Amino acid sequence: MGGNGLHRKARRGAQTFDAVVVGGGIVGLSTAYYLSERRGMRVAVLDRGRLGRGATWAAAGMLASQCEVEEAGPFLTFALAGRALYDRLAPALRDETGVDIGLRRSGALRVAFTEEERERLKRHAAEQRRWALDARWLEADEVRRLAPALAPGVLGGVYFPGDGHVDSRRLAAALAAACARRGVALLEHTEVTGWVVEPRQAQGPAAHPGGRDAGSAHPPGARRALGGGSGTASEGRVIGVATAAGELHAGAVVLAGGSWSGLLAAQLGVDLPVKPVRGEVVALRAVDVPLDTIVFAKGTCYLVPKADGRLLAGATQVDDGFRNVPTLGGLGALARAAETLAPPLAAAEVEDYWSGLRPGTADGLPVLGPVPGWAGLYVAAGHFRNGILLGPLSGMIVARLIQGEPVPFNWRAFGLEGRFGPADAPAAALAAAADR
Ligand SMILES: Cc1cc2nc3c(=O)[nH]c(=O)nc-3n(C[C@H](O)[C@H](O)[C@H](O)COP(=O)(O)OP(=O)(O)OC[C@H]3O[C@@H](n4cnc5c(N)ncnc54)[C@H](O)[C@@H]3O)c2cc1C
């Protein structure tokens, strides 16, 4: 293995798959779920810890497409499509696995405490109505009719009836159960330490995973890009991943490592500026606050009434590297914000308190699709505050790209091509990879 984590030559006897997914959070599990819809496709998901225990475990599970996104554009379109997908996904997962992911179309109410925020929210609602979306401006008394426990200082708000939430832990469990039923290899405690690469070869006939050439990661003729994905400008090909237990080879490799994705991409000379942003959430019980809808106050906190009777109050946003611990300061800040929003919460019982690392990107948008310069490699990362909302659709997009099937969404605004700083040439990374 080269010092940079790259392996140049494939070791004989490595396990082979049609697709290997690095990272078993919502994004990686969703990718495997949609890949495995195609019968006979051999898929593996690798996680260095337990499946679904990264940011996905920490999430409040909001599907807050309209509440979170203020401006019309590709991100709002993505967010709306991500939310809509849950209408099919939730019943499909229940039928296949028996797991109820707790989908609730509770609506979301975004409230204003200042005149400035009130004006801004009115514009937000008007903008969304221009896009034929249901966004209702409510005066202060109407807000209190909807959510009587809110503080008297609330000056009004926008109600988005289409937003809602799921239980992100159950969602991960359901996706994992569906994958297991379909024969996906779910490899926990298996850290990817590097990539298995080779120089790009001449293009051969098309080889789609699950198809005739599926038996080997790189049989004769299978070295061309799969599906409509990796570009012709490729200088190198990723043919697998390295772990302490050996190499796994695959026709397609998906990098879905959440906050750690940038570190893995850097081994290939790829600039993928994904950075961890810690978030902390407190779960409250015995709450004397009748609340059916999500309440969201920008810059302070949100409240999410879960189906099991808990009320989640979240979330801090802290730039503290990979330090993933709930802190007293975070708990204090959440307590003050929640009490300011709904004063009766002062008496609520603290049941649990946790943290997670959101995968943030330099421009705040997720990164999806083929990795320029490296045939066979795809990325699905950087979903920051909205990975539960966008994870299933991201997984479907990447799966369809790999399979060479029509993609039900124009993902190109989120592609890596030309988006961040110049990457080192794959050729340089390849040259640094040691032969064995
Ligand atoms: C407090 C908090 C609240 C949130 N609330 C919401 C919300 O309400 N709605 C919403 O849509 N989003 C929310 N999010 C964001 C959402 O949780 C994330 O965007 C999403 O979970 C990211 O999913 P992921 O699969 O990319 O990453 P993760 O869930 O972090 O999964 C990445 C996985 O990759 C694995 N991995 C990393 N490196 C390696 C390696 N080298 N080898 C093998 N495996 C590796 C990790 O172990 C991890 O399991 C919240 C996040 C936080 C922290």
The ligand as a Gaussian input file, in Angstrom:
#p B3LYP/6-31G(d) Opt

LIG

0 1
 C      -28.088000      17.099000      15.797000
 C      -28.452000      16.860000      14.369000
 C      -29.765000      17.045000      13.956000
 C      -30.116000      16.825000      12.627000
 N      -31.414000      16.958000      12.256000
 C      -31.767000      16.721000      10.972000
 C      -33.124000      16.822000      10.576000
 O      -33.987000      17.099000      11.387000
 N      -33.425000      16.582000       9.269000
 C      -32.484000      16.258000       8.345000
 O      -32.820000      16.074000       7.173000
 N      -31.178000      16.147000       8.694000
 C      -30.815000      16.370000       9.990000
 N      -29.500000      16.274000      10.348000
 C      -28.504000      16.011000       9.320000
 C      -28.412000      14.533000       9.004000
 O      -28.357000      13.800000      10.193000
 C      -27.160000      14.260000       8.178000
 O      -27.082000      15.127000       7.067000
 C      -27.182000      12.818000       7.654000
 O      -27.402000      11.912000       8.705000
 C      -25.869000      12.486000       6.963000
 O      -25.933000      11.124000       6.595000
 P      -24.647000      10.394000       6.063000
 O      -25.046000       9.021000       5.740000
 O      -24.006000      11.229000       5.006000
 O      -23.631000      10.450000       7.294000
 P      -23.569000       9.589000       8.628000
 O      -24.903000       9.258000       9.157000
 O      -22.621000      10.287000       9.543000
 O      -22.946000       8.217000       8.128000
 C      -21.609000       8.149000       7.656000
 C      -21.081000       6.786000       8.053000
 O      -19.817000       6.613000       7.419000
 C      -19.030000       5.836000       8.292000
 N      -17.625000       6.001000       7.930000
 C      -16.887000       7.131000       7.982000
 N      -15.628000       6.882000       7.577000
 C      -15.570000       5.556000       7.267000
 C      -14.530000       4.703000       6.799000
 N      -13.291000       5.140000       6.567000
 N      -14.817000       3.392000       6.593000
 C      -16.082000       2.914000       6.827000
 N      -17.088000       3.686000       7.274000
 C      -16.836000       4.998000       7.493000
 C      -19.361000       6.375000       9.680000
 O      -19.068000       5.435000      10.691000
 C      -20.853000       6.664000       9.554000
 O      -21.668000       5.618000      10.061000
 C      -29.127000      16.443000      11.689000
 C      -27.822000      16.229000      12.118000
 C      -27.478000      16.428000      13.433000
 C      -26.063000      16.152000      13.881000

